[in-house]
């Protein structure tokens, strides 16, 4: 019985770790960009959680987020996002790769 309880506790903690924003290759959470998690690798997390709420910050409900049609000025963490050719919303990581926001 004790073994079963230990296994359940271990599996629950591994499930929580798998659902952490910016986990794995993203290197953890760097900071918040409103409700979006900015990861240590410069990308944004696909998490549905609110970064502001998780860290006890005031959520910016009506925060303006300009959608640009070219890639000038839409670096991750700047608050501005670009619109891709098929309507996807993304920002550019420091390495120049696109990091898409979850819709």
C-alpha positions in Angstrom: 0.0 0.0 0.0 2.8 2.4 0.8 4.5 1.7 -2.5 1.3 2.6 -4.3 1.1 5.9 -2.5 4.7 6.7 -3.3 4.2 5.9 -7.0 1.1 8.1 -7.2 2.9 11.0 -5.6 5.9 10.6 -8.0 3.6 10.5 -11.0 1.7 13.5 -9.9 4.8 15.6 -9.5 6.1 14.5 -13.0 2.8 15.6 -14.5 3.1 19.0 -12.9 6.6 19.4 -14.3 5.5 18.5 -17.8 2.9 21.3 -17.7 5.3 24.1 -16.6 5.5 27.0 -19.1 8.8 27.3 -20.9 10.0 23.9 -19.8 12.4 21.7 -21.6 14.6 23.2 -24.3 13.0 26.7 -23.7 15.1 26.9 -20.5 12.5 28.2 -18.1 10.6 31.4 -17.6 12.6 34.6 -18.2 9.8 37.1 -17.5 6.2 38.1 -18.3 5.0 40.0 -21.3 1.5 40.8 -20.1 -0.2 37.4 -19.8 2.3 35.7 -22.1 5.4 33.9 -20.8 8.7 34.9 -22.3 11.1 32.0 -22.2 14.9 32.1 -21.6 15.5 31.1 -25.2 13.7 34.2 -26.4 10.5 32.5 -27.5 7.0 32.8 -26.1 5.3 29.9 -24.3 2.3 28.2 -25.8 0.9 27.9 -22.3 -2.8 28.9 -21.7 -1.9 30.1 -18.2 -1.7 33.8 -17.4 1.9 34.8 -16.6 0.7 37.9 -14.8 -1.7 35.9 -12.6 0.9 33.3 -11.8 3.3 35.9 -10.5 0.7 38.0 -8.7 0.9 40.9 -11.1 -1.9 43.0 -12.3 -3.2 41.6 -15.6 -3.4 44.1 -18.4 -6.8 43.4 -19.8 -6.9 46.0 -22.5 -3.3 46.0 -23.5 -2.7 47.2 -27.0 -0.9 44.6 -29.1 -0.2 45.9 -32.6 -0.3 43.3 -35.3 2.3 44.1 -37.9 2.2 42.8 -41.4 6.0 42.8 -41.8 8.6 41.5 -39.3 10.0 45.0 -38.3 9.6 45.6 -34.6 7.9 42.4 -33.5 10.7 41.0 -31.3 9.5 38.7 -28.5 9.1 40.7 -25.3 8.4 44.0 -27.1 4.6 43.7 -26.8 4.2 43.8 -30.5 3.3 40.8 -32.7 3.4 40.2 -36.4 0.7 38.5 -38.5 1.8 35.7 -40.8 0.5 35.1 -44.3 -2.2 32.6 -43.0 -3.2 34.8 -40.0 -0.9 33.3 -37.4 0.3 35.7 -34.7 4.0 35.5 -33.9 7.1 37.3 -32.6 10.7 36.9 -33.5 13.2 35.3 -31.2 16.8 36.7 -30.8 17.9 34.0 -33.3 15.4 35.3 -35.9 13.0 32.4 -35.6 9.2 32.8 -35.4 7.5 31.9 -32.1 3.7 31.6 -32.6 1.1 32.6 -30.0 -1.5 30.0 -29.1 -4.9 31.1 -30.2 
